[in-house]
Amino acid sequence: MAQTLETIPNNVDLSSDRRLQRALEQWQPNFLQWWNEVGPDGFQSHQVYLRTAISVEANGWAHFDFVKMPEYRWGIFLEPRDGERKIGFGDVMGEPVWDEVPGEHRNALRRIIVTQADTEPASVEQQRQLGKTCPSMYDLRNLFQVNVEEGRHLWAMVYLLHRFFGRDGREEADELLQRRSGSSDKPRILNAFNEPIDDWLSFFMFTMFTDRDGKYQLAALAQSGFDPLARTTRFMLTEEAHHLFVGETGVDRIVQRCAELMAAGKDPAKEGAVPFVLIQKYINLWFTLSLDLFGGEVSSNAADFFAAGLKGRFREDTLDEHKAMGVNYRMEMPEGGKLVAQEVPLRNAMNEVLRDEYVKDCQRAVDRWNKTLVKAGVSGMTLRLPHRRFHRGVGPCAGLSFDPDGRMISEAEFKAHEGAWLPTAEDRIFVKSLMHPVTERGKMANWIAPPPKGINGMPIDFEYVKPPQA
């Protein structure tokens, strides 16, 4: 059970390690300073109806109440230890999991944890100004729920750095608060987390596609032989599900509003909504940016992480085999101006194996959006995911030109069609022109349909965010 009376809520018996507790309590003011400087702008004094984890039990991890965001109870929660757990894959399969960091894997584990940790504050920074143009009070509350949980996920990773990596870990934890999304001097580690998110269409695409990458990275780490990391990420996945819900349903509601207007014979753009072609362009952008987060198609690091028992596959524990030896993965690779089929050892293709699962999950959501189009009376138009070779900045296709069908084309041909495939400056200006705040209870911006139901059994017109009392 969490010790909720402590300065830092936790279920890791933090009070028994005074040195660690002091170190984290010294980090806490720096975190709060970061939150107040680059967290949600203009809403720090508002009362927000938020879900707060107070323990990992079913009745404790989803506690709802009004709270000011700077007073949110960020905590450290790991799933309970399974004393019988063994490493489930790689060359160390069947050995007991590690409760401490093995010396030979110290650098690799630190790199994995820091890269994951860096994404959490980055997204808060990216979304800092969105509250000022919220399409509804319901959506404003969901934005803030995502923000505070990204903050808690940062705490989860910082605990691991402080607890298991000594001075190096403490320095890395400090650096997490020094980098800034989009900074020219100290940017965030991964490119997608330096992209501007200054409109709600981008926010919903980010939580749909980029946060979904997070789901698959966390799921792979939830199989790790380093037990504290596995237990941490398993609990993070419980919270991450809401972020994906916000993105998938947010895009669906934009699609619904667009479809309703088209079915009525109206032009969505002229009616102040997002037209179909723009929805597709934003899908093309955010899906491909998020594909890059998995890394290169062929990776010796991915092979080493799997062999060492550091990072498994998605739902590794449900697969039939766990060694990935003597098996190849077939993929097409650009070579000499054309695509050539290659057989890659499965371990070296682990990034692509994880990306396969991600793409299937994204396709399921796109299928749902297309059903929304049909249900609204729009036929002959379907949204789609572009080919994974399109618009890539990482891997063998980076720097080459492909169309959304994955066909290799010249750079000139790509440039000629780029404005039809990806958002232009004019597109971004148009989308931003739609972003007018709607905070009246139960009201929605014109460019988005209302949700089918509210949060935690509350009505849609519930006052999810209350202004500061005079």
Summary of the structure (lengths in Angstrom):
residues: 470
radius of gyration: 22.6
end to end distance: 37.6
largest distance: 69.1
contacts: 1540
relative contact order: 0.13
helix: 51%
strand: 8%
